[in-house]
Amino acid sequence: MAEGVEEPAGLGERGRRMWRESLAIWSLTPAHLVLLEEACRIADRLDLLNSILRASTGGVNPNIEQFGDISGLLAESRQQSSALKLLLAEIRQGQTGSGPAKPEPSGGVGVHDLTKRIAERRRQAEG
């Protein structure tokens, strides 16, 4: 674990595991540590939502009012999953020492460059 970085209070089992394992592999700036903390809390929240859904869906009949409540839980779970995905992407981008991709001598690094190379090869194939 990173020196001098304390585990945030109030994390659940999954959040604590995510915190420890993330710090073991990433070197993060203070701002990205805040993002990691929020990602860990979202991971715990997803576990809670999952346990509620599993407990309440044992005998689900979609034709009764209970289904509306489950739909809300599913929607919230999707939102939390999306937020977690975005936070983790931001954290990976913000690792200390990482920067934008650098062009390779043989070509570019982005989708635009790939599209350009595909178009050139198609033109060559056509004659």
C-alpha positions as CSV (number, residue, x, y, z in Angstrom):
1,M,0.0,0.0,0.0
2,A,1.2,3.6,-0.6
3,E,3.1,5.2,2.2
4,G,1.1,7.4,4.4
5,V,-2.3,6.8,2.7
6,E,-4.9,5.6,5.2
7,E,-7.9,3.5,4.3
8,P,-11.0,5.7,4.3
9,A,-13.4,5.1,7.2
10,G,-16.7,3.4,6.6
11,L,-15.8,1.2,3.7
12,G,-17.3,-2.2,3.4
13,E,-15.6,-5.5,2.6
14,R,-15.5,-4.9,-1.2
15,G,-14.5,-1.3,-0.9
16,R,-11.6,-2.1,1.5
17,R,-10.4,-4.8,-0.9
18,M,-10.6,-2.5,-3.9
19,W,-8.8,0.3,-1.9
20,R,-5.9,-2.1,-0.9
21,E,-5.5,-3.7,-4.3
22,S,-5.7,-0.5,-6.2
23,L,-3.0,1.2,-4.1
24,A,-0.8,-1.9,-4.6
25,I,-0.8,-1.5,-8.3
26,W,-1.3,2.3,-8.9
27,S,0.6,5.4,-7.9
28,L,-2.1,8.0,-7.6
29,T,-2.2,11.8,-7.1
30,P,-4.2,13.2,-4.1
31,A,-7.1,14.1,-6.4
32,H,-7.2,10.6,-7.8
33,L,-7.1,9.2,-4.3
34,V,-10.4,11.0,-3.7
35,L,-11.8,9.4,-6.9
36,L,-10.6,6.0,-5.7
37,E,-12.4,6.5,-2.4
38,E,-15.6,7.3,-4.1
39,A,-15.2,4.3,-6.4
40,C,-14.8,2.1,-3.4
41,R,-17.9,3.5,-1.8
42,I,-19.8,2.9,-5.1
43,A,-18.5,-0.7,-5.1
44,D,-19.9,-1.2,-1.6
45,R,-23.2,0.5,-2.7
46,L,-23.5,-2.0,-5.6
47,D,-23.0,-4.9,-3.2
48,L,-25.8,-3.5,-1.0
49,L,-28.1,-3.0,-4.0
50,N,-27.4,-6.5,-5.2
51,S,-28.2,-8.0,-1.8
52,I,-31.5,-6.1,-1.7
53,L,-32.4,-7.2,-5.2
54,R,-31.5,-10.8,-4.5
55,A,-33.6,-10.8,-1.3
56,S,-36.6,-9.2,-2.9
57,T,-36.7,-11.1,-6.2
58,G,-37.3,-14.6,-4.8
59,G,-41.0,-14.7,-5.8
60,V,-41.3,-11.7,-8.1
61,N,-44.5,-11.3,-10.1
62,P,-44.1,-8.5,-12.6
63,N,-47.8,-7.8,-12.6
64,I,-47.8,-6.4,-9.0
65,E,-46.7,-3.1,-7.5
66,Q,-43.5,-4.7,-6.1
67,F,-42.1,-4.7,-9.7
68,G,-41.9,-0.9,-9.8
69,D,-39.7,-0.9,-6.7
70,I,-37.4,-3.5,-8.3
71,S,-37.2,-1.6,-11.5
72,G,-36.0,1.4,-9.5
73,L,-33.4,-0.6,-7.8
74,L,-32.2,-2.0,-11.1
75,A,-32.0,1.5,-12.6
76,E,-30.0,2.7,-9.6
77,S,-27.7,-0.2,-9.9
78,R,-27.1,0.5,-13.6
79,Q,-26.4,4.2,-12.8
80,Q,-24.0,3.2,-10.0
81,S,-22.2,0.8,-12.3
82,S,-21.8,3.5,-15.0
83,A,-20.4,5.9,-12.4
84,L,-18.0,3.3,-11.2
85,K,-16.8,2.6,-14.7
86,L,-16.2,6.3,-15.4
87,L,-14.4,6.8,-12.1
88,L,-12.1,3.8,-12.7
89,A,-11.3,5.1,-16.2
90,E,-10.4,8.5,-14.8
91,I,-8.2,6.9,-12.2
92,R,-6.4,4.8,-14.7
93,Q,-5.8,7.9,-16.8
94,G,-4.5,9.8,-13.8
95,Q,-1.8,7.4,-12.6
96,T,1.4,9.3,-11.6
97,G,3.8,9.1,-14.5
98,S,1.2,8.4,-17.2
99,G,0.5,10.9,-19.9
100,P,-1.2,11.1,-23.2
101,A,-0.2,8.5,-25.8
102,K,2.7,9.5,-27.9
103,P,2.7,9.0,-31.7
104,E,4.8,6.1,-32.9
105,P,7.3,6.7,-35.7
106,S,5.4,4.4,-37.9
107,G,2.1,6.2,-37.5
108,G,-0.4,7.8,-35.2
109,V,-2.1,6.6,-32.0
110,G,-5.8,7.5,-32.3
111,V,-8.9,6.2,-34.1
112,H,-8.5,8.9,-36.7
113,D,-5.1,7.6,-37.6
114,L,-6.4,4.0,-37.8
115,T,-9.3,5.1,-40.0
116,K,-6.8,6.9,-42.3
117,R,-4.6,3.8,-42.6
118,I,-7.7,1.6,-43.4
119,A,-8.8,4.0,-46.1
120,E,-5.3,4.1,-47.6
121,R,-5.1,0.3,-47.7
122,R,-8.5,0.1,-49.4
123,R,-7.4,2.6,-52.0
124,Q,-4.3,0.5,-52.6
125,A,-6.3,-2.7,-52.9
126,E,-8.7,-1.1,-55.4
127,G,-5.7,-0.4,-57.6
